[in-house]
Structure formats: structure tokens, C-alpha cells
Amino acid sequence: MILFFVGIIEMIIVTAWTKVVADTRLIASGIITFINILIWYYVLRVVIDNIENFTVVLSYALGCSIGTMFTTYYFRSRDKKKSIIPMMVK
């Protein structure tokens, strides 16, 4: 169950990383990469320790999916608001 939540957090971080890399934000992308590698190490250790338990991988995959969808929705909503605000100012 913990890997489910770790999956959500990891994909929030990875999706944010994709955004900052696309925006060429150098320092932020480096910091996020560092944090992501620490999470990746933890996930790898837990999966190896539970290699016979496929439900661990399934819960992690489900968490990753939810984290990606949540963060993508957030950035899409934020970008839509940014594009609407200049129209309102005119």
C-alpha cells in the first residue's frame, strides 16, 4: 500500500520535472532529478524485497497512473487560467 502513495508522489515529481525541463529551468530540474532518483532507489529496493508479490507492482503502477493524471490535469488547468487572464485584462 505504501508503494501506491509513493507512485503518486513519484509521478507528481516526474511530471513536474518534465514541465521544468520543457521550460528550461536548470536548477529546478536538477533538484527534482535528485529527489526522483532517491525515490527510484526506494522503489527498486521494495520491489526487489517483494519480488514474488506482483500486487506490490500493481499498486505502484496504479499510484503512478493516478499521480501522472492528477499532475497533468493540474498543469493543464493552470495553463488554461494563464491564457484566460490576459483576455480578461484587455
Phi, psi and omega per residue, in radians:
M1 nan -0.586 3.137
I2 -1.108 -0.669 -3.132
L3 -1.155 -0.437 3.044
F4 -1.039 -0.875 -3.131
F5 -1.236 -0.613 3.060
V6 -1.100 -0.683 3.092
G7 -1.071 -0.737 3.093
I8 -1.067 -0.872 -3.113
I9 -1.090 -0.754 -3.120
E10 -1.082 -0.744 -3.109
M11 -1.288 -0.480 2.988
I12 -1.089 -0.768 3.131
I13 -1.152 -0.782 -3.113
V14 -1.150 -0.697 3.119
T15 -1.182 -0.698 3.062
A16 -1.123 -0.672 3.093
W17 -1.042 -0.781 3.128
T18 -1.034 -0.718 -3.141
K19 -1.146 -0.807 -3.093
V20 -1.240 -0.565 3.073
V21 -1.177 -0.747 3.114
A22 -1.092 -0.563 3.109
D23 -1.529 0.095 -3.116
T24 0.889 0.797 3.076
R25 -1.605 1.717 -2.945
L26 -1.069 -0.986 -3.060
I27 -1.132 -0.817 -3.126
A28 -1.049 -0.719 -3.133
S29 -1.153 -0.642 3.098
G30 -1.164 -0.741 3.137
I31 -1.142 -0.785 -3.135
I32 -1.128 -0.688 3.100
T33 -1.060 -0.761 3.131
F34 -1.033 -0.837 3.140
I35 -1.107 -0.730 -3.122
N36 -1.099 -0.677 3.120
I37 -1.138 -0.659 3.077
L38 -1.108 -0.730 3.097
I39 -1.132 -0.764 3.136
W40 -1.013 -0.736 3.111
Y41 -1.050 -0.796 3.133
Y42 -1.061 -0.808 -3.125
V43 -1.073 -0.796 3.140
L44 -1.033 -0.754 3.138
R45 -1.105 -0.778 -3.129
V46 -1.161 -0.740 3.139
V47 -1.117 -0.756 3.125
I48 -1.126 -0.700 3.111
D49 -1.130 -0.442 -3.101
N50 -2.092 0.641 -3.006
I51 -1.011 -0.500 -3.133
E52 -1.421 -0.195 -3.073
N53 -1.817 1.642 -3.083
F54 -1.174 -0.398 3.131
T55 -1.129 -0.444 3.068
V56 -1.090 -0.796 3.136
V57 -1.173 -0.704 3.127
L58 -1.101 -0.736 3.139
S59 -1.174 -0.653 3.083
Y60 -1.120 -0.776 3.130
A61 -1.086 -0.704 3.108
L62 -1.134 -0.748 3.087
G63 -1.084 -0.732 3.102
C64 -1.058 -0.758 3.133
S65 -1.067 -0.805 -3.135
I66 -1.141 -0.730 3.120
G67 -1.078 -0.733 3.122
T68 -1.142 -0.808 -3.131
M69 -1.100 -0.752 -3.137
F70 -1.066 -0.844 -3.079
T71 -1.242 -0.655 3.074
T72 -1.088 -0.746 3.089
Y73 -1.071 -0.742 3.137
Y74 -1.062 -0.871 -3.125
F75 -1.135 -0.665 3.117
R76 -1.114 -0.769 3.122
S77 -1.124 -0.721 3.134
R78 -1.130 -0.735 3.132
D79 -1.167 -0.628 3.088
K80 -1.128 -0.730 3.124
K81 -1.109 -0.692 3.119
K82 -1.115 -0.615 -3.118
S83 -1.365 -0.409 3.130
I84 -1.423 -0.649 -3.074
I85 -1.020 -0.795 3.109
P86 -1.058 -0.571 3.111
M87 -1.165 -0.615 -3.104
M88 -1.269 -0.494 -3.093
V89 -1.294 -0.579 -3.101
K90 -1.070 nan nan
